[in-house]
Amino acid sequence: SMSGSQEQIISTIAQDSRVAYIQSIIYNCLGSSLHHSDSHSSLESDPFAFLRSEMAELANDPHGRLYIDTTGTILWCNEALAQYFEYDSSDDLVSENVRILMPPPYSKQHDAILARYDPLHPKKIVGYERRVPVITRTKKTSTVVLCVETRQDPTDEDNLTFFGTLKFSKEDLAEPSVILQ
């Protein structure tokens, strides 16, 4: 269980319940208490409940997989993505902004793209496979095939996440796809 000062730090750092949830896990050092200590059910206290089965299925997928929130914060990624981007573990990327995986000018434009996203008019971002430039932790650049989808929490209309699939293989890159302009 967290102390009052830890809870205050977490609420100060993040107003988004998903980020606060991740931070509470980090502050508890993945301890035994992954749920809030109040009377809410685990479903209510876990803003990722609607994604858990998909996360488990994708954990060992050879393609890079990640979820980000509407501000660009990485909520979860698999080990394949972490390894491709030269991080020791997926834990190193959770709570970082997805911009760290993008070279300029894309990294500078991404927040504005997210801010303009309208689920009623998704443009050609969601559901389209395209080649995008990426940058690793050691500043190596390359190109991957990216497809972004949305995941809407069925119990909370404000809990929208973006789900990205990144394909790294030569075979995937040889396939025709839309090139990000």
Beta strands, then each sheet from edge to edge (+ up, - down):
strand 1: 64-68
strand 2: 74-77
strand 3: 129-135
strand 4: 141-152
strand 5: 160-167
strand 6: 178-179
sheet 1: 2+ 1- 5+ 4- 3+ 6+
end
